[in-house]
């Protein structure tokens, strides 16, 4: 299920708005590549934090 700025995993709720947006974008891309939710979410959060600079 693709996520958006109003519907996203609970694990993203405490992220900065910019980081969360990037994480949602990355997670959706990973889902399209065939990743399961449980793997896509932590990977997306980690990549988004590094991308936005809030590591």
Secondary structure by P-SEA (a helix, b strand, c coil): ccccccccccccccccaaaaaaaaaaaaaaaaacccaaaaaaaaaaaaaaaaccc
